[in-house]
Amino acid sequence: MRELHQAIILEAANAFQLEGKVLGAQPYGGGHINDTFAVTCKRDDSSIKRYILQRINTNVFKNPVQLMENIVGVTSFIGKVIQKNGGDLMRETLTVIPAKDGRNWYKDTDSGYWRVYHFIEDTLTYNQVENKKDFYSSARAFGKFQRLLADYPAHTLQETIPNFHDTVDRFAKFREALEKDVCGRAGDVSQEIDFVINREKDTHRLIDLQKIGKLPLRVTHNDTKLNNVLIDKVTGEGICVIDLDTVMPGLSLYDYGDSIRFGATYAAEDEQDLSKVNFELELFEVYTKGYLEVAGEILTPCEIENLPMGAKLMTFECGIRFLTDYLSGDSYFKIHRKDHNLDRCRTQFKLVSDMEDCWGKMETVVQRYSNNLAEL
């Protein structure tokens, strides 16, 4: 995207129905996709009101208007359920602020697309799992997100990134990259290549269950990392799921699995020392407990039974994507050192191996907390 100038930022801010006079806009957060700013406004009574202003990255999201239709549809639906349940509408979901022309987005004079959210005060986010309590809070938040949207017509949502979690398609793209081998790297990573090929059958498992009607189509977030949950500074509870750009129709197991992939280890995603990369069964149990406590009542028996497969498959898929990009010359994921994508791939495959080694224990954990549901 083009470099932003303050005049364009203020033009965008003033195009929305904000309370009071815009005093300024400062870069906010650590997101890598969109440009995000905290906008400060001064009301007539001199009180301060803040908003989140974002320029949507149209290199990633090709149709920002459809994207905003998804977000408005989902947040409006959640808002109605929250109000019905007596919750706090302004803190438990994102609130989209309309532009002055009535649309939910604004196109600036430089052809950039913008949106504004109500700023949820007194919250924080964590980029890495540091303790079990925060991971448990995120599990309950994502479980609640799934439960609140249980009755939403998922098929009406647009795919903002087509085939995002189509593991069969990801495997096909890996095969294509392997055959082309444009950088001549395949010979040096035969172990990783064999790891993928030996597990090809796994890529079909969830998609096949969906095709025969065993796994229902649901609203999925598709980026269920810890840092996409706002944590209340006072209570320590996860109160609001954010970053809804990838909300699409999908399987609940995608969201659950991606949370486990990201959070059930204390290692960084690009850790080079694989002895430090371990799948933490205790964290898996903490997340599963929190998630099922909130979402368990709306999940089908087949969804619950396949939670371990969701965790394994999302981790495997991510590793495939890193390896595919490595074979293709590192053209998709940003790299900061030689073999960066290869390191990322290896951490994911190490986690997959760990999961396979403790598969029975993972199933026991799921069974324990699903039995708790039956006793309620």
N, C-alpha and C positions, 0 to 999 in steps of 0.2 A: 504494500500500500504506500501511497505518497506520504511524504513527511507532512506533519500537521503544523499549521501556524495558529497562533493564539486567536487571530481574527476569525478563522474558520470554526474553531472550538466555541467561541462566544456566539457566533452566528447560529450554530446548532443549538446551543443551550437556550438562546432566546426564542427559538422556534417552537418551544414546548410550553405547555400550560403550567408554568411554575408559579409557586406562591412567592410574591415579592420580587425585589430587584436582584438580578444576578450580580454578585460581587466578584466572582472569579471561579476558575476551574483549575484544579491541580491533578496531575497524574496520580492514579490510585491503584493499589494492588499489584500483583506480580503476574498477571495473565500474559500469555504469549501469543494469543490469537487476535483478540480485539484490542482497540485502544480505549482505555477506561479512565474516567476523570470523576473526581468528587466536585460537584458544583455547589457553591455556597450562595444562598439567597437571604436577603434581609427583608422581612415582612414589614408591613406598615406600623406594627406595634414594636418594631425594633428587634423582635425575636429572630433567631436564625433557623433556617430550614435547609437541609442538605438533600441532594439527589445524586444518583449514579448516572452519568452520561457515558454512552459507549458508541464508538464508531465500529460498525460491523465489518469484519474482514471478508470482503466479497471475493477474495482469492480462494478462500476456503469454503464459504457459503455463497454459492452462485446465485441463489434466489432469496435475497433478504426479505422480500415482501412475504413470501410463503413462510419463511422462518418465523417472522413476527406473527403471522396468523396462527402458527402452532403454539407459540408462547402465550399469546393472548387467550387462545382457546383453553389451554391447560390451566393457566393462572386464574382465569375467571371461574372455571369449574371448581378448582380447589377452594377459591375464596367463598363460593356459595356453601360448600360443605363445611368449611371452618365456621362460617356464620351460623349455620344450622346447629353446629355442635357447641356454640357459645365460645369459640376461640377468639384469638386476637388476629384479626384480618391483616393488620398492618405489620405484623411481625412474623407470621407463620407462612407467608407466601410472598413472592415478589409481586409488586404492584406496578403495572405499566402505566406511565403518564402519557396521555395523548399529546400530539402536536397541536398547534393552534388551528391547523386546518382540519382537525378531527381524525387524522390518520394516527396510527400507532408508531410511525416512523417519520423521519425527515430526510430528504435528499438535499444535500448542500450544493452550493454553486460549483463545487469541485467534483460533483457526482458521488460523494460519499454518503453512505446510509447510516443514520443515527437513531438511537432510542434512549429513553430515559426511564429509570426506575426510582421509586421511593427509596431513600437511604434508610436502612434498618440500623438504628443506633445501638450502642452498647453490646456489640457482638464482636467476635473474632473468628479467625480460621487458623487451622494448623496444616502445614505442608507435609508433615511426616508423622506417622504414628509414634508417639512418645510414651504413651501409657494405655492401659486397657480401658480406662474410663472413657477417654475420648473416642476410642474405636467403638465402644459400646454405644455411646451417644450418637455417633454417625450411623450405626446400624439401625437404631430406632428411628432416626430421621429419614433414612432412605426407605425403611419399612413403612413408615407413615406416608411417605410420598406415594408408594405403590398402593397402599390401602385407600388413600383419598381419591385416587384415580381409577379405582377398580371398575367403576361403572362408566368410565369415559369411552366413547367409541373410537378405539385406537386406530381403526382402519381409515378414519377421516384425516389423520395426520399425514403431512408430507414428509418424505424421506429427505432430510436436509443433506445427508451424505449417503447416497445410494449404496446398498450392499455393505454397510459398515461392519456388521457382525455376521456376514455370510462366510462362515468358516470354509465351506466348500470352495467358494470363489477365492478366498485368501490362499488356499492350497493351490488352486489353478494358477494364480499369479506367481506363486513361489516356483512352480514347475516351469513356467514361462521364463522367469528370470534365470533359473538354473540352466535351461537349455541355451539361452542367449549368452550367459556368462560374459557380459560386455567388458568386465574389468579383469577377467582371468583369475578370479578369486576362488572359484569353486574347488579347485584342487587342494587348497589350504584349509578347507572347512568341511571335509568329508564326514567327520564325526557329527557335526551339527546337521548336515544334510540327511544323513542316515536317521538321525533322531526324528526328524520330521516325517520322512517317508515311512518309517516303521509305525507311525501313529496316524496314517491317513484315515483309517476307519473311524477314528474319534471325531474327525471333522464333520461327519455325517450324523452323528448321534442325535443331537438336539433338533436339527432341521428335519430329520426323518420323523421324530416324535411329533413335531408340529404338523407335518404333512398329513399324518393319520389322525389328527385332532386330539392328541394326548396333551399337548402343551398349548394353552390359549395365547392368542395375540393380545398383548397389553401395551400400555403406555410405558416406554422405557426412557431413562435419562441418558444412558450411554456414556457417562463420564463420572462414575460414582466414586470419585476419590474423596478422601477426608477433607481436602480444602474446598470442596463444593458444598459444605455444610456450615452454616453460620451457627456458632456456639454462643449461647447467652453468657455474658461475662459474670452475671450474678449466680445463676443456677448451674452453669456448666452443662446445660442440656443443649442438644442440637435442635434448633427451633425452625430453621428454614433451609430448604434445598435451593441452591442457586446454580447459575450457569446452565440455562435451559436450551442453549443453541442446538444441542444434539437430541432433544426430545423427539422421539420417533416411535412408530409401531415396532414392537419387538417382543422378546421373551424376558420374563422376570429374571430368569437365570443369567441373562447377560449382565444385568445390573448387579445382582448378588455376586456373581463370579468376578466381575471386575473389581469390586470392593475388596474381595479376598486377595486377588492378585496383587493389588496395590498395598493392602494394609496388613496382611498376615505374615509380615516379615519386617525385621528391623533394618534390613539392608537397603541401600539406595538402589534404584533401578539400573544404574550403570556401574555397580560395584565390580572392580576388577579381580578382587580376591574372593573366589567362590567359596572359600572356607567360611566366609562371613555371611554367606547367603543361605538362609535356612527358612523353610516353611514352619511357622510357629503354630503348632496345633492349639496351644492355649489361646492365641489370638483368634484363630478360626472358631473356636468354641465361644469366645466372648461375642464375636460378631453374629454368629448363628443364633445365639440366645436372644440378643437384642432384636435382631431382624424378625425372628419368628414370633416373638412376644407381640409385635405390632402388626406384622403382615400375615402371620400364619393363618389367621381365620379366613383370608380371602384366597389363599393359594390352594391349588388342587393337590391331591395326593401324589400325582406324577411330578409336579413341580417340586414338592418337598423332597421326594425320593431322589431327584436328580440335582439337588443343590451341590453335592461334591463334584459332579460332572460339570456343572456350570463354572465352578472355581477352576477346575483343571483346564477346561476348554478355553476360557477367556485368557488364561495365562499362556497356554499353548499358542493360541491365535496371535497374541502380542509378540511372542518370540518369533513366530513365522514372519510377521510383518517386519521386525527388525532384521531378520536374516535376509528376507527378500530385498529390502532396501540396501543392505550391505552388498549383495550380489549385483544390484543394479547401479552401484556407484554412489550410494548415499544421497539420493536425489529428493527424498521426502522428509525424513527426520533430520533436524539440525544436528550437526556433529561438532564437537569441540576438541577432538583429538583423533589420532589414527586409530582405526578399528573400534571407534566408539559404538557403532551399531552392533558390531560383533559382541562386544562386552555386554550390551543390553540384551541381546539375544541369549547369551549364555546364562545370564541371571534368571531369565524366564524359564529356560529349559531345566535349570537346577531346581527351581521351585516345582516344576511339573514332576520331576523325578522324585522329589521329596514327598509330594502328594501321593504318588503311586506307591511309595514305600509305606505310607501310613493310611492307605485307603480304607481299610477296615475300621480304623479308629475314627476317621472322618464320618463314615456311615453311622457309627455308634453315636457320635455327637448329635447328628441330625435326628436319629431315632429318639434319643433321650428328650430333646426339646419338642419334637412333634408329639411324643407321648404326653408331654405336659399340656399340650393344646387339647388333646382328647379328654384330659381330666378336668378341664375348665367347665 
